Amino acid sequence: MKKNLFLLPCIAAFLVVAVFSACTRGSLHTSYARNQLEINDDSMRFDLRCDSTKYIIDRVIPLSVPERFLGLQCEKMEYVDGYFYLLDKEVNHSVLVFDSLGNFVASLGRRGHANNEYIEKPSDFFVDSKHNRVEVFERSTPRVHIFSRSGKQENFVRLKMWPYAIGITSENNIMAAFDNEEAGGGLQLGIFNHDEELVKPFFEIDCNHEFINDEMCFVRSGDYLYHIPNFSDSVLIFKSDSLVEVKKICFKSPFLTSDIKKKANVGDIEEYMRYEGINGIRNYYETPRYINLSYSKSMLNVNCIIDKRTGSQYQFLTVPFKGFFPAQAYTLSGSTSYWLITKEDVDMIMDLAINKSSSKKEQEKEWSVTPSVVKDLLCKKYGLPAIVQIRFKD
């Protein structure tokens, strides 16, 4: 009996995918723009960090984190309508909300077995500015928890389908991505309302991609929802439930083929690393001023911030600033960037300095180009964790 109960969600998920796949055969949506974005991924550029003359630190915002949330880890950070949202999957199993001054506002759910709790952990979240609420996806259940910004759970949707990831569109519908080989490699997306009624069927898009489960392949920014297919060379951009653009990211390095990637999947890492190239795009979204892009190249995760006004590309493996700057995560909003620094990050940097993992001359050089505000953070003159607000100069 228990075995049959376990099979029911899998059967339901299969039926949902099968029905929607049947509905979409022979129906391709082609009324969208196709554009390209050129990226110079020369590895030498990763070390071209900005000195303090090229950016402005507007302020440091210490976060008043309650004691029960100490050890904060951040897998995703957003700043929307004057509030910071930090997703901590592994340690605190919640989304923490702070106002623009760093005051703690709410914790959106916690681990447990009630309807307003996560059985495992939250997978992703999306801020719905129009309705002043936050929708948190829990893939293992699967459920969508709907919270007010103050932390009160307004509703939850227990999904009958079994997507590996979801996004929330500007029309407050659920975009679900499935891992289904039946459609012959077509990109399978479905847009549903919160009653799980199909609003728009799957799209089959011509782009290089593979389907490997990833819980965070959607990004919401303003009215736009960005979908980054796994191991893909393209980004799908949606607005108002419609696909408006497919943007191909063109790198100077070759985009590694499926055959080469499979070498890593079967454990042949040594053979795989012989090939220097792009594995895929990990993150993408735009603000009115910037494009934020992350991609995987030769086993490295590279971040790239592109200034749309000047065309400047800031590419970096950790942070784009010279000196000691132990940021754990960052986000862009408008023309401003926000960088999270935790006590653990500071302790690690200072421990490396004390243990002299690099030469004293190199340490002194890094310290000399570290802005005074960041030095104060490293010396713990500000409370930690803290968010550093930075603007790049034109």
N, C-alpha and C positions, 0 to 999 in steps of 0.2 A: 504493500500500500504506500509506504514512504517513497519507494522508487518511482511509483506512478505520479505522486505529487511533485517529485523533483522534475519529472519530464514535462509537466504541464506548461511551465513558463517557456521552455525551449520549443515545444510544439506550437504554442501561441505565437512566439516570435517568428518561427518559420512560416506560419500561415500568413502573418502580416506581410512579411517580405515577399512571399510568393504572389499574393494577391496584387500588391502594388507593382511588382515587376511585370506581371501580366498586363496591368492597366497601361504601362508605359511603353511596351514594345511598339516600335514603329513611330513613336512620338518623340521627336527631338526638339528642344527649345533652342533656337538659333538667333533670336533677336537680342543679342547682347554685343557689346563692344569687345574687340580683341586688341589689347595693347601690350607693349613690352616695356620692361624696366631694365636698363643696363647696370650691372654691378661689376666693379673692378675688384675682384677677390684676390688680388696679388697678396701673398702672405706677408710681404714686407710692409704692407699698409697697416697690419694689425698692431705694430709698435709705434705708429705715428700718433701718439697721444697728445691731447691739447694741454698747453700750459695755461696758467691762471689768467693770462691776458686775453684768452679767447672765450672765456665764459664768466658769468657773474653768479655768485652764490647769494641768493636773495635772503634766505633765512634758514635756520635750523629749527625743526619742529620735534621736540621730545614727545614721545608717545607715552601716555599714562596707562600702561598695561597693568591690569589687575594681577595680583600675585598668582592667582590660579592659572594664568596663561604665560608664565615665565618659560623660557626656552623656546620662544617664538621662532618658527621657521616659516618662510614665505615662498610659496610656489607661484603665486600670482598676485599682483598689486594693481589696483586701479584708483584713479582720483576722478570722481564724478560729482558735479554739482556741489562742490565744497566738502566732500566726504572722502576719506580714504577707506578702501576695502582691501583686506589682506587675507588671502586664502592660506590656511595652515592645515594641510592634509594629515601630516604624519604625527605631529606632536599634540596639538590641541583639537584636531578634528572639527574645525569650525571656520567660519568667515568672521573676522573681527572688523568692527566699524569704528572709525575715529573721525572727529570733526576736523576742520582746517587748522585748529589750534593744537591738535594732538590729544584732545580729551576723549576718553573712551566713551563710546555711545552704546554699543551692543555687541553681543556674540550671537551670530545667526545659527542657532541649533547647536547640538552637542551629541556625543556618542551615547547610544542607549537603545531601547527597544520600543519606545513610545512613537506615536505618529509624528511628533515634532522632533524626533531624534534620528541620528544616522546609525544604521545598523553596523556599517563598516566605517566609511569616511566620505566626506563630500568630494566630488570629482572636479567640479567647475562651478562658476557662478556668473550671472549676468545681471547688470543693473538696468532696471526699467525706469528711466527718468520720468516718463509720461505719467506713471502711476505711483511714483515714489516707493518702489518696492524692489526687492532683490529675489531672483529665482536661482536656487541652488540645485544642481543636478547630482544625484547619487546613483552612480552607474550600477553598483552591485545589487540594488534592490529590484528594479530601477524605479526611482521616484524623482519628482520635481517638488522641492520644498519652496513655498512662496512666503517671504517674510516682508514685513514693513521695515523701514530703515531703523526703527527703534528696537527691532529684534522680536517683535510679536509675529508668530506664525499665523498668516491669514488663511492659508489653504495648503494642500499638498495634492499632487496628482500621482497616483500609482499607475505607471505605464503598463499597458498590456503588451506593447511592442518591446523589443529589446535592442535599442540602439547602442552603439559603442561610444557615441558622443552626441550631444545636442547643442544647439544655439537658440537664442531667443531673438526673433526678428523685430524690426521696428513696429510691426503690426501686432506685437505680443503673441505671436504664434511660435510653435516649437518646430525648429528644423532638426530633423533626425538623420544621422548618418549611420548606415548599416554596413556590416562586413558580410557580403554575400557574393559568392563566386558565380552564381547561376546566371547573372546578366552578362556574362562574357566580358568582364573587365570594365563595363560601363560604370561611371560614377553614380552611386546610388544615394540620392538624397530625397527626403520627403518632407513637406511642410504640413503640419497638423495644427489644429486648434487645441485648446486645453481639454476638450472632450475626446481627443484623439481622432477627430474626423479629418479626413484627408482634404487639405486645401489645394495643394499642388502636388503633382506626382514627382517621381525621381527625375533627375536630369542626367543626361549622358553627355559628358563634356570631353572634347578632344584635348587631352593633356597627359603628359607623362606622369603616371602615378602608380603606386601599389597600395593595397589595403592591409595595414598592420594596425591592430587595435591601439588607439591613442585617445585618451579621455579629454584632451584639451586642444582640439583642432578647429575650434571656432573662437573668434574674437569679436566682441561688440564694441563699436566706437561710434558714438552719436547715433545717427539713423542707419548706419551701415553695419552689416554683419559680414565678416570675412571668414571663409572656409579654406583651410590649408590642408589639402589631401596629403596623406602620408607619403613620404619619399617623392614628393611632387616637384615639378618645375614651374607650377602655375598656382595662382591664388584666385579663388572665386569670390566675387564681390556682389552682395545682395543689398537691395533697398526696397522696403515696402513689399516684402515677399517675392520680389522679382530679381532674377539674375540680371545685373546691369553691365557687368564687365568680367572678362577673364584676362588676368594680367600675367603674362609669361615673364619670369625672371631670367634674364640672360646673363650668365656668368662667363668670364674668360676661361675658366677651367671647364673641362668636359663634365657633363652630367652623367654620372655612373649608371651603367645599364643594369637591368635586372639580373643578368648572369653574374656580374661582378658582385652585386650585393648579396647574392645567394651564398657566395663564398664565406661571408661573415656569418650568415645564418647557420651554416653547418660547422662553424667553429674554425674555419681556415683563415684566421685573422692575419697571419703572416703573409699569406698570398694576397689577401684583400688590401693590405696596407701598401702593397706595391703600386697600387693605382691611386694617383693623386687627382681627386675630383670632388664634385658636389654630390652628396648623398640625398639632399632634399631640403625643403624649406620647413622650418620648425615653428615660426611665428611671423605674423604680418598684420599690421593695421596702420591706418593713417589718421592724422589730426589735420586741422587746417594748415599747420606749418610744417609738420614732419611726417616722414614715413619711417616706421619702425619695422625692421626685418631681422630675423634670426635664421641662420642656415647652418647645415652641417657640412663640413669640408674635411675630408681625410681624417675622420674620427674626432674632429674638433668642433665645438659649438661656437660659431662666430655671430656677434651682434653687429648690426649696422643701423645707424641713425642717419637719415638723409634729409637735409634741409631743402624743402621744396622751393624756397625762395632763391637760394644761392646755388643749389646743386651740390653743396658740400656733402661728402660722405664720411661719417665718423665710424670706422670699423674697429672692433676691439674684441678681445677674448674675455676680459673681465670688466674693466671700466675704461672709458675713453680719456681719462684725466691723468696727467703726470703726478708723481708723488704717491704717497700712501693714501689710498681711498678704498676702504674695505666694504664696498656696497654688496648687499646680498641680492637685491632685486631693484628694478626700476620701472617706471611707467611714464608715458608722455601725455600731456593734456594741454591743448592749445599750443602756445609757444614755450611751454615750461616743461622741464623734466623733474621727476621726483625720485630720489635714491634712498633706499632703506639701509641703515647701518645698525647692526645689532651688537650686543655685548660680546657674543661669541665671535663675530667677525673681528672686532677690535682686539680681543684676547689673542686670536690666532695671529694677527699681524704683529702685535707686540711681542709675542712669544718667538716668532721667527726672527725679529730684530735682536732679542736678547740672546738667542741661541746662535746668532751670527751665521745664518744659513747662506748669507751673501757677505761679501767683503765689507769692512767698515767704511771704506771709501764709497762704495755703492749705496750703502744705507744713508750716509751723510748726504749724498747727492739727492736721493729720493726725498729725504726729510726737508732739504733746502727748497725744493719746488712744491712742497705740500702747502696748500693755503692755510693761513693761521686758524681759520674756523675749523678746518678738518683736524688740525693739530690739537685743538681744544677737545674735539670729540675723542681723539685717540688717547688723550690724557684724562678723559672722562670728566671734563668740566661741564658737560651737558649730560642730562639723563639719557640712558639708552634702554630700549632702541629709540632711534630718532630718524626723521626723514629730512634729507637735505634738498632744498629747492634750488634748482639751477636753470639759468637761461644761457644758451649759446649766443655769442655776439654775432652780428651780421658781418 
